[in-house]
Amino acid sequence: MLLWTGDTYRNIAIETLNNSVSGTVNFFVGSRIATDYADKITPIANEWSRLGSLVKSYQENDQTRMQAELNILSNAREVVQGDVNLIGAISYDQEFNQLATSEANLGASVTDDPDVKAYLIGRDKAEARKPASFMWATPDGRPVFSLILPVGGFRAVGFLEVITDPLPQLAGIGKVLGGNFQILDNSGNVLFESLEAPAEAEAETAPTAEGDAAPENGGDATPEASNDTPAPETAKAGDTHRAAVEVMISDGRGGVWAEARFDRDVSDFYAQTDSLRLLSIEILVGVLLAAWIVGWILLRTTVLRNLRAFAGAMTSISNGDTNVNLPNVGNDEIGEMKKALIALRESVRQALILQNMVENTPTMTAMILPDGKLSYLNASAQDYLGGTTATISGDFLNLGSDFQAKLANPNNLPFTEIIQTDRGYLDILAAPVRDKDNVRLGTMLAWNDVSEREESKIAVTELMAEVARVAQSVTEQSEGLLSLASELTNQSENTVQQSGGALDVSREAASNTRNVATAVEELSSSIAEINRQATEASTVTGRAREEAEESQRNIGSLEKASSEIGSIIDLINDIAHRTKLLSLNATIEAERAGELGKGFAVVANEVKSLADQTASATGQIGDLTAAIQEEVQKAAHSISTVGEVIHQVNDIQSTITQSVDEQRRATGEISENVQRIAAGAGSMDEMITFVNDGAQSTGRSAHDLNTASHNLSEVARNLSEKMREFSERMKLT
């Protein structure tokens, strides 16, 4: 009974150990095949699927050339170097009908499974452009790995299946797990073997059959279900004992990919249990059968039950269940085991909490192994990149070779950097990940999309530069406007001076006109005296001749004055035109100045109005001056006629009466013309006075414009100063 109890305890302990080993084996196989190997083979197969000659054979539907292209893949650099163990390649059309196969062919395909083929055909366009990986087994039980890729890249013309043997990826797993790891086919032949210590195993293990002695390379995938059956321990070379466990590795679709067998040396455990059993025998030799039965019952109800409970709890914890309940035990070794399991459960809980925090944080996070492979992406990073670690590798953020070189050098870690990519600006943090022994396990790469913040910063910088440029332009324009205002002021002063001179000339012309009127009256008196003093005709004629000459000189002066008035009018018109141009320029500059120029825009409009009025007034003055000149010419002509008549008086005394009548009529016309000249001179005086007043008003408006220009220039300088201070405060300049 004691021997049976010891064997039962040992078998339970071995079963518990095998349960934990099964999960460990599953983890390592899944990590090396489903993750690492898929990441390794995907970029290689992607390059094959984009070969121009292969794509052209699809486009031309040349199946002979297509087969030749598939055969060429066996000579690819990765295959020749042994990085990839290529078994075969198959080409399909877009409906997954086989078009050609390579000469090295298994005679089977993953698409032989109707569910797989239906899945591949039913994918949408976006999914069909992504590689699809499958673990499957040939009819004879050989585990292989297939990768389905679109041929031609984005615009797929068909599909390519690359069938490879992934089992070499499991090399060394036996040493890592501390045992012998084998993968078998349906006939029990060893396809792959990794020994804990090959040299010792050859010395300790009897020669196997020829089929088992040279295991083939192969293997894959994520194990899901396992069948843990402790094999009967067998003695090898004296006290050597080994415990074996069989694991059924799933293909991920409910089927079996491969059958694995793992065994390890449990000789130390056997030696310890044998020692315990011998000690128990020595202690219980004198114990009665009833006491032995009671002890067996206690052992079964306490130790064995607790061990089974602990084994189940360890399995649950290994599966991520941190809420598993542990049995109530005492303070013995089982109690110490419970304390250890509680600590393990808390550690796993904290690890899961940290993993959940990293997984759900909005900061995108990736884990890069020291060899450059991508081993982890949180949910935010997967959403941002549109894929998982199985489909993404290399420079997945498109940051360039310089950044990758900087990231690969541990001496550069940690560092932060903001980089512009084709998708925007990224705020990147790179930091090393180390274990408790300060050994670098990889590099954590975290990033956030800060495009909006950086673009806002750039927009503010550009806005500040544009405002500073506008302020500078306003300053320059205000200075130009100040110059124009000064010029307008000078021209207004000239206008006042010229209009004053015109007023003097106009008054002089009026005085000359009055002299002409006086001369005409004297001429009339002389003509009247002709009838009374015929005898004094010669004397009167002489006097008339003198008066006529004086009148002619006065008329000449009047003509000269009227000509000068015309010149002055032209000058006033020119000043009015230039004033109008200046007011238009001032209006344009006021519009450019915006709100700050509204003040002197009104002044510019007033200047323009005064210039228009000045032009109109000078136009009227010009018309009146022209009329005066015409009348003066008539007066000059009449006076000239009078002179001629006077010269002929001595010769034509007989016709003196007729001449007197003619002189009377001519005198009347002269009188009327002189009256018109006097009236025109008075109007011209008024007009010139109006021009003078307008010029003075223009001068005042120009002074106001000058003041407004000074104010605008000062405001523009203040604006430029404020923008400079703001730029310095924002640290953008």
Stockholm file with secondary structure:
# STOCKHOLM 1.0

chainA/1-733         MLLWTGDTYRNIAIETLNNSVSGTVNFFVGSRIATDYADKITPIANEWSRLGSLVKSYQENDQTRMQAELNILSNAREVVQGDVNLIGAISYDQEFNQLATSEANLGASVTDDPDVKAYLIGRDKAEARKPASFMWATPDGRPVFSLILPVGGFRAVGFLEVITDPLPQLAGIGKVLGGNFQILDNSGNVLFESLEAPAEAEAETAPTAEGDAAPENGGDATPEASNDTPAPETAKAGDTHRAAVEVMISDGRGGVWAEARFDRDVSDFYAQTDSLRLLSIEILVGVLLAAWIVGWILLRTTVLRNLRAFAGAMTSISNGDTNVNLPNVGNDEIGEMKKALIALRESVRQALILQNMVENTPTMTAMILPDGKLSYLNASAQDYLGGTTATISGDFLNLGSDFQAKLANPNNLPFTEIIQTDRGYLDILAAPVRDKDNVRLGTMLAWNDVSEREESKIAVTELMAEVARVAQSVTEQSEGLLSLASELTNQSENTVQQSGGALDVSREAASNTRNVATAVEELSSSIAEINRQATEASTVTGRAREEAEESQRNIGSLEKASSEIGSIIDLINDIAHRTKLLSLNATIEAERAGELGKGFAVVANEVKSLADQTASATGQIGDLTAAIQEEVQKAAHSISTVGEVIHQVNDIQSTITQSVDEQRRATGEISENVQRIAAGAGSMDEMITFVNDGAQSTGRSAHDLNTASHNLSEVARNLSEKMREFSERMKLT
#=GR chainA/1-733 SS CHHHHHHHHHHHHHHHHHHHHHHHHHHHHIIIIIIIIHHHHHHHHHHHHTCHHHHHHHHTTCHHHHHHHHHHGGGSHHHHTTSSCEEEEEEECTTCCEEEECSSCCSCCGGGSHHHHHHHHHCCHHHHTSCEEEEEECTTCCEEEEEEEEETTTSCSEEEEEEECCGGGGTTHHHHHTSEEEEECTTCCEEEEECSSHHHHHHHSCCCCHHHHSCCCCCCCCCCCCCCCCCCCEEETTTEEEEEEEEEEECSSSSEEEEEEEEEECHHHHHHHHHHHHHHHHHHTTSCHHHHHHHHHHIIIIIIHHHHHHHHHHHHHHTTCTTCCCCCCCSSHHHHHHHHHHHHHHHHHHHHHHHHHHHHCSSEEEEECTTSCEEEECHHHHHHHTSCTTTCCSSTTCCCHHHHHHHHCGGGCSEEEEEEETTEEEEEEEEEEECTTCCEEEEEEEEEECHHHHHHHHHHHHHHHHHHHHHHHHHHHHHHHHHHHHHHHHHHHHHHHHHHHHHHHHHHHHHHHHHHHHHHHHHHHHHHHHHHCGGGHHHHHHHHHHHHHHHHHHHHHHHHHHHHHHHHHHHHHHHHHHHHHHHHHHHHHHHHHGGGGHHHHHHHHHHHHHHHHHHHHHHHHHHHHHHHHHHHHHHHHHHHHHHHHHHHHTTTGGGHHHHHHHHHHHHHHHHHHHHHHHHHHHHHHHHHHHHHHHHHHHHHHHHHHHHHHHHHHHHHHHHHHHHHHHHHHHTCC
#=GC SS_cons         CHHHHHHHHHHHHHHHHHHHHHHHHHHHHIIIIIIIIHHHHHHHHHHHHTCHHHHHHHHTTCHHHHHHHHHHGGGSHHHHTTSSCEEEEEEECTTCCEEEECSSCCSCCGGGSHHHHHHHHHCCHHHHTSCEEEEEECTTCCEEEEEEEEETTTSCSEEEEEEECCGGGGTTHHHHHTSEEEEECTTCCEEEEECSSHHHHHHHSCCCCHHHHSCCCCCCCCCCCCCCCCCCCEEETTTEEEEEEEEEEECSSSSEEEEEEEEEECHHHHHHHHHHHHHHHHHHTTSCHHHHHHHHHHIIIIIIHHHHHHHHHHHHHHTTCTTCCCCCCCSSHHHHHHHHHHHHHHHHHHHHHHHHHHHHCSSEEEEECTTSCEEEECHHHHHHHTSCTTTCCSSTTCCCHHHHHHHHCGGGCSEEEEEEETTEEEEEEEEEEECTTCCEEEEEEEEEECHHHHHHHHHHHHHHHHHHHHHHHHHHHHHHHHHHHHHHHHHHHHHHHHHHHHHHHHHHHHHHHHHHHHHHHHHHHHHHHHHHCGGGHHHHHHHHHHHHHHHHHHHHHHHHHHHHHHHHHHHHHHHHHHHHHHHHHHHHHHHHHGGGGHHHHHHHHHHHHHHHHHHHHHHHHHHHHHHHHHHHHHHHHHHHHHHHHHHHHTTTGGGHHHHHHHHHHHHHHHHHHHHHHHHHHHHHHHHHHHHHHHHHHHHHHHHHHHHHHHHHHHHHHHHHHHHHHHHHHHTCC
//
